[in-house]
Amino acid sequence: RTDRDAFVAKLDLSLNLIQSIYLGGSGSDSARALAISGSDVYVAGETFSNDFPGAGSRTRTDQDVFVAKLNSSLDLTSLQSIYLGGSGNDFVRALAISGSNVYVAGSTLSNDFPYVRDPSRTDRDAFVAKLNSSLNLLDSVNLAGSRDDSAFALAIHPRTGKVYVAGGTNSNDFLGGARDSARTDQDAFMTKLDSSLNPLQYIPLAG
């Protein structure tokens, strides 16, 4: 192999290695986020492979997000995974579990990202996607203005199910808000969504 593979490693509390696996296909693959729910291990990353294990095959040459699920023994025979993306490059930076749902967040350059993109868009948009525990895509939403926007972190409130997303924006009109039109630098943002991914509140964090 000459391409980059993702890996997942399991260690005990003394940091002794118990098990590790490669996670990838014939192209370059990278893991970006991981979460544990019960005996299941969820991993999100990015792949150029058209044969990523467990996800079937595809024909595109762009980078897609992958979401994978393994058991606690990291047994590849238990692997489930999906591609998540469109006709452009897609990126993931965060993964969180809430009940029986899996949430991932990142950014997309695809103008046909599942459910959310305006076909006329050419800038990078932040996204949040919601899947069930079997990795079926339930919904996704873009968090965007007229310029580049990216999501870097998310967390789910354990009682209300509200989704909190943090990231960076170069837009002066992010989620319909406004900032000084002369600003060209990137500002941080914090957004709150309900459990159905409807935006509820947006707070700019800028200097």
C-alpha positions in Angstrom: 0.0 0.0 0.0 1.2 3.5 -0.9 -2.0 5.4 -0.1 -2.9 6.8 3.4 -5.2 4.6 5.4 -7.3 5.6 8.5 -6.7 3.5 11.6 -8.6 2.8 14.8 -6.7 1.6 17.9 -7.9 0.3 21.2 -5.8 0.6 24.4 -6.3 -0.2 28.0 -6.3 2.4 30.8 -2.5 1.9 31.1 -2.2 2.7 27.4 -1.2 -0.8 26.4 -2.3 -1.6 22.8 -5.1 -4.2 22.7 -6.2 -4.0 19.1 -5.8 -1.8 16.0 -7.1 -2.0 12.4 -6.7 -0.2 9.1 -9.8 1.4 7.7 -9.6 2.2 4.1 -9.8 1.3 0.4 -7.6 1.8 -2.7 -7.4 5.6 -2.3 -6.3 7.8 0.5 -8.4 7.7 3.7 -8.2 9.7 6.9 -10.1 9.5 10.2 -11.1 12.8 11.8 -13.5 12.0 14.7 -14.6 9.1 16.9 -17.3 8.4 19.4 -18.4 5.4 21.5 -22.0 4.4 22.2 -22.5 1.3 24.3 -20.5 -1.4 22.6 -20.4 0.4 19.2 -17.5 2.5 17.9 -18.4 5.3 15.3 -15.7 6.9 13.2 -16.0 9.7 10.7 -13.4 10.7 8.2 -12.6 11.5 4.6 -12.0 9.1 1.7 -10.8 9.2 -1.9 -11.4 5.4 -2.2 -14.1 4.1 -4.5 -14.1 0.8 -2.6 -14.2 2.0 1.1 -15.0 -1.1 3.1 -18.6 -1.6 4.0 -19.8 1.3 1.9 -20.1 -0.4 -1.5 -18.6 1.2 -4.6 -18.7 4.6 -6.3 -17.3 6.1 -9.5 -16.3 9.6 -8.5 -12.8 11.0 -8.0 -13.6 13.7 -5.4 -13.2 13.4 -1.6 -16.3 12.2 0.3 -17.0 11.9 4.0 -17.3 8.4 5.4 -19.1 7.3 8.6 -18.3 3.9 9.9 -19.5 1.7 12.7 -17.6 -1.2 14.4 -18.1 -3.3 17.5 -15.9 -2.8 20.5 -13.5 -5.6 19.4 -12.8 -3.6 16.2 -13.8 -6.7 14.2 -13.9 -5.7 10.5 -16.5 -8.4 9.8 -19.0 -6.2 11.8 -18.1 -3.1 9.9 -20.9 -0.9 8.5 -20.1 2.3 6.6 -21.5 4.9 4.2 -20.3 7.6 1.8 -21.7 11.0 2.6 -21.0 13.7 -0.1 -21.8 15.1 -3.5 -19.9 15.9 -6.7 -17.3 18.2 -5.0 -14.9 17.7 -2.1 -16.5 17.2 1.3 -14.9 17.4 4.7 -15.8 16.2 8.3 -14.5 17.5 11.6 -16.9 16.3 14.3 -19.1 13.4 15.3 -21.5 13.0 18.3 -24.0 10.4 19.4 -27.3 11.2 21.0 -29.6 8.2 21.8 -30.1 6.2 18.6 -28.8 9.0 16.3 -25.4 9.9 15.0 -24.5 13.5 14.1 -21.6 14.6 11.9 -20.5 18.2 11.0 -18.0 19.6 8.6 -18.0 21.5 5.3 -18.8 20.8 1.7 -17.8 22.2 -1.7 -20.5 20.0 -3.4 -23.5 21.8 -4.8 -25.5 18.6 -4.6 -24.7 17.6 -1.0 -27.6 15.4 0.2 -30.7 17.5 1.0 -29.1 20.9 1.5 -27.3 22.6 -1.3 -28.4 25.3 -3.7 -27.1 24.2 -7.1 -25.8 27.7 -7.8 -23.4 27.7 -4.8 -19.7 27.6 -5.3 -18.4 28.5 -1.9 -17.7 26.1 1.0 -20.6 25.6 3.3 -20.8 24.2 6.8 -23.1 21.2 7.2 -24.6 19.1 9.9 -26.0 15.7 9.1 -28.1 13.3 11.2 -28.1 9.5 10.7 -29.7 6.7 12.6 -27.7 4.0 14.4 -27.7 1.9 11.2 -26.1 4.8 9.3 -29.1 5.7 7.2 -29.1 9.4 6.5 -32.1 11.0 8.1 -31.5 14.7 7.4 -28.8 17.4 6.8 -28.7 21.1 6.8 -26.2 23.7 5.6 -25.1 26.6 7.8 -23.9 29.2 5.5 -23.7 32.7 4.1 -22.4 34.0 0.8 -18.7 33.1 1.4 -16.8 30.2 2.9 -18.1 28.6 6.1 -16.9 25.5 8.0 -18.1 23.6 11.1 -15.4 22.2 13.4 -17.2 20.9 16.5 -20.6 19.8 17.8 -22.3 18.6 20.9 -25.8 17.3 21.7 -27.6 18.4 24.9 -28.4 15.1 26.7 -31.9 16.1 27.8 -33.3 18.4 25.1 -31.5 16.9 22.1 -30.5 20.4 20.9 -27.5 20.5 18.6 -24.7 23.0 19.3 -22.2 23.7 16.4 -19.1 25.8 16.4 -17.0 26.8 13.4 -15.6 29.6 11.3 -17.2 31.9 8.7 -15.9 34.4 6.2 -19.5 35.4 5.3 -20.9 38.9 6.2 -24.4 37.3 6.1 -24.0 34.0 7.9 -27.4 32.5 8.6 -29.1 35.8 7.6 -27.1 37.7 10.3 -25.0 40.7 9.5 -21.5 41.9 10.3 -19.4 44.9 9.0 -19.3 44.5 5.2 -15.7 45.6 5.2 -14.7 42.6 7.3 -12.8 40.0 5.2 -11.2 37.8 7.9 -12.7 34.7 9.4 -14.9 34.9 12.5 -15.9 32.1 14.9 -19.6 31.3 15.3 -21.8 29.2 17.6 -25.1 27.9 16.4 -27.9 26.1 18.2 -30.3 23.8 16.3 -33.2 21.7 17.4 -33.1 17.9 17.1 -34.6 18.1 13.6 -31.7 20.4 12.5 -33.7 23.6 12.4 -31.5 26.6 13.3 -32.7 28.2 16.5 -30.0 30.7 17.4 -26.7 32.1 15.9 -24.0 33.9 17.9 -21.0 35.5 16.1 -17.8 35.3 18.1 -15.6 38.0 16.6 -12.8 40.4 17.4 
